[in-house]
Amino acid sequence: MLDCAIIGGGPAGLTAGLYTTRGGLENVVMFESGMPGGQITQSSEIENYPGFFDHTKTGMDFMDTWQKQCFSFGLKHEMKKVQRVIKSGDIFEIVLEDDSKVEAKSVIVCTGSVPKRAGFKGEDEFFGKGVSTCATCDGFFYKDKPVTVLGGGDTALEEALYLSNIASDVYVVHRRDTFRAAPSTVQRAKEKANIHFVLDSVVEEVNGDMMGVSSVVIKNIKTNELQTLQTPGIFVFVGHDVNNSVLKDEDGNFICEVNDWGQVVVDLSMKTSLNGLYAAGDLRVEAPKQVVCASGDGATAALQVISYIQEQA
């Protein structure tokens, strides 16, 4: 039986593996169907992780050292997909894709979330080359340059406010003339002189070349009029798909508390509503969606698991 099963091999999962094994747990397995590393492996440059200042290294290079460090303390990696987690008494059953089961005393779920794509022409082609879903990660590259923000929720307007302190101008494109964001956030955005609203509109396509995005074509959904914004960057904030399927039983019901968006509700210790089950990283509520934060979550969850296992002994 495993002391701890970790589901997901991104920064949260790897750090949880490091802390549980280095903290004395001898039988810890991380289930990750692909190579560990998470979404950051797709990044071409890392600038905002503390202590990491080698701009010649990619996200893949960055995470490679994490894997080596975590595995050096005894963390095992099973390249298998988890279907679901079941709790029977005090024991968890990890149901794998071939319907085989592994028992564990505790579980840390770190399966993350995936930014939704808006579906405009060129979005996939220029993703990472002018199309971004993270202002904190990529905003600096547009210092004193104009950018486009797509979305009308809290995240979109909060990121627009963040970008307004870096970019020369921020064009917020929203398909309605009202916002889902909190009124106070909307008001703050309206008071910023360099934030401009393009309402009742959608992004039709992005144009560019090998160097990246050069312009964004906007369509007014009421008049069908097209306009082109000469911005080299577009930030897309139209929501996230939370990877929470492992926390659903055979009837599709969640085994722990989640909010209306499917994000797992945890306390400051990463504890879920189900004893012995923890969630860390972008899967949880209020996740900042930054590598350093996900890593901290993983460490926090791991320390709690060590205490939990000791209490069960």
N, C-alpha and C positions, 0 to 999 in steps of 0.2 A: 504493500500500500504506500502511496506517495504521501509525504508530509505536506506537500503543496503542489498543486497543478496550476501553472501559469498559462493562460490562453492569450496568445498574441505576442509577437516578437519585435515590436517597435521599441522606442526609448523607454516607455513605461514597463513593458514586459521584461526587457533585458535588465533594467535596473532592479526590478523586483527579484529577478533571478540572482543577480549579484549579491544583494543584501540578504536574501534568505540563505543562500549557500555559505556566504562568508560569515553569517550570523550563527551558523552551527547546524542548520537543517541539512541532512545528508541525502535525502531522497526527494529532489525537486526536478520536475520536468517542465520545460516550456514547449507548448504545442504551437507550432507555426507552420502552416502548410507550404510556405515559400521560404526564401532566405530571410533571416532576421534583418531588421533595420527600420522597417516602416516607411512612411511617405517621404521622410527626409532623404532617403537614398536617391530620390528623383531630382534632388536639388543640384544645381551646377556649382553653387558657391555657398559657403557658410560664413556669415559675418557676425551673427548676434548670439553665438554660444560662448559664455564666459570662459576665458582661458584658451580659446581656440582661435588663432589668428593667422592660420596658414591659408591664404586665399587661392592657393594653387590646388587645394584638395576639394574634391566633390563630396556630396552627401554620402555616396557609396564608400569613399575613403574614410570619411568621418566615422561611419558606423562600423566599419571593419575592425577598428581598434576596440570598440565597445564589445563586439562579439568575443574577441580573443580574451579580453579581461574577464568577462562574465563566465565564460566556459572554463577559465583557468581555476575557478574555485569549485568546480564540480557540477555546475548546471548542465543538465542534459537537454538536448534538442530533439524533439520528435517531429519530423516533417509530415505531420498528419493534420487533417482538418477535423475540427470538433463540430459535431452536430448540435449537441445540447448538453446542459449540465442538469443533473438530477440529484436531489438530496433525499436520502433515506436514513432517518434517525440522525446520527451525528456524522454520517459518512456521505461524501459526494461521489457520484458516479459520472465519469466523463465519457459520454457516448461519442465514439469516433465515426468517421464517414463509412467505415465498413461494418458498422453496428457493433463492433467490439467495445468493451467497457474497461475503464481503468478507475480504480478506487483512489480517493484522496481524502485527507483529513481537512484540507482547506483549499480554497480556490481564489486566485486573483485573475480577474478578467480585464484584459487590456487590448481589446479588439478595435478600438478607435472609431473613427468616423471618416466619411469621405465627402468632400465638398461637392454639392450638386453642380452639374454643368447647366448652363443656360440654353445651350443648343444653337447658338448663332454660328454662321459660316466662319471658319477660320479659328474657332475656339480651340479645337484639339491641335490643329497645325501649329498654332503660336503659343500653346500652353508652355509656360516657362521662358518664353521669348517675347514677353510683353503682355501676355495674359496671365494673371495671378489670382490667387484666392487668399492671399495673406499680406496685408499692408505692413505689418510689423516686420515680416521677413524681407519684403522687396521694395518697400516705400523709399528707402534711401537711394535706390538706383535712379529715382526720378526727382532728385533734388533740383529745385528751381525749374522744373519742367511741368507741363500740363498733363493731367491724367483724367481718366474716366472711371467712375464707380457705378456699377450696375446693382440695383437693389433698393428696397424701401423699408427694410426692417431695422431693428436696433443695431445689428452688426454693421450693416451697410453705412448707416449715418455715423456711427461711432468711428468706423474706419475712415470715413470721409473727413471727419474732424481731425483724426490723427494725421492723415495725409495733407491736410490744409496747412500744417506746420512745416511741411517739407516741400511739397509741390508748389509751383507758381499759381496754378488754378486747378480746381477739382470740379468736374462736371458730373453731377449725380443724375443718372438716368433711371427713371421709374415709370412703370407702365400705367400707373394711376396718378390722380392729382391729390390723393391723400396718402398718408403714411401709416404703416403698422408700428413704427417706432414710437417710443414714449414721447409725449408732447414736449417734455423738457429737452429731450435730445434733438427733436425737430427744430425747436426754437433756437437752440445753440448753433445748429447748422445754418439756419437762416441768418443768424447774426454775423457769420463769418463772411467777410467781404470777398474772399476768393473761392467760395463755394457757390456754384451755379446750378440751378435745378432745371433739368430737361424732363418735363412731366408728360404723361400720356404717351410715353415713347418706349420703344424697345431697341435693343442692339440688333441690327440686321446682319452686319458682318464686320470683320476687322481686316484691314489690308496691311501688307508689309512685304518684306523680302528676307533674305538670309540673315540680315542684321536684327530682324524682329519687327514688331508692330510699328506702323507709321501713322495710321489713322483708323478711326472708328466711324462706321456708317450707322446713323440713327434713323429710325422710322417712327413718325407720329402715327399712332394707331387710329386716330380719329380722322386725320386728313390724308393719310398715306404719304405725306411729304417726307422726303429724305433730306438729311443734312449730314455733313461730314465734319467730325471733330478731329483736328490735327493733334492727336495725343499719342505718344509712343507707348503708353501703358494703359491697360484696363484691368480693374479689380472687380471680380465677380463675387457677389455675396447674395446668393439666392437660396441659402440654407445648406444643411448637411444631412446626409443619410447616415444614421447611427448604426454601426455594425453590432446589433444587439440580439441577433437570431439565436445565439447559443444560450441565451437566458430565457427562451420560450420552451414550454413543455410541449408534448405531442398535440395538445389541443390549441396551441398558439397563445397560451396565457403566460405572462411573465412570472418567474419564480421569485422576483424581488420587486420592490417599488421602482417605478420609472415615472418620469413626468410626461406631459402631453406630447413631447417631441421624441419620446423613446429614450431619453437620456437617463442613465441610472442615477437614482438618488442616493447620495452618500453623505456621511458626516465628515468632519475634518480629519478623521483617521482613515478615510476611504472605506469605512464599513457600510455595507448595504443593509437593507431591512432583514436579510436572511443571515443568521449567525454563521460565521465561518466563511462567508462569501464577501469578497472585496472587489471594488472596481477602481481602475486607475487610468489616467490619460484622457483622451478626447471622448471616451465613452461616457464619462460622468457629467453631471450637471455643472454648469458654470466653468467648464474647462476653457482655459485661455488659448488652447491649441498652439502651444509652443513646446519645442523639444525640452527645454530646461524645466518647464512646468510638469510635463508628462513624466520626466525622469524623477522629479521630486515626489510625484504621486506614487510612483513605483516603489521608491524607498520607504515612504510612509506606510504603504500597504504591507510591505515585507516586514517591517518592524512590528506591525500589529499582528501579523501572522505568527511570528516567532513567539510573541506573548500568548497568543491564542493556543498554539500547540503546547506550550509549557503548562497552561492552565488545564488542558485536557489530559495531561499525563497523570 
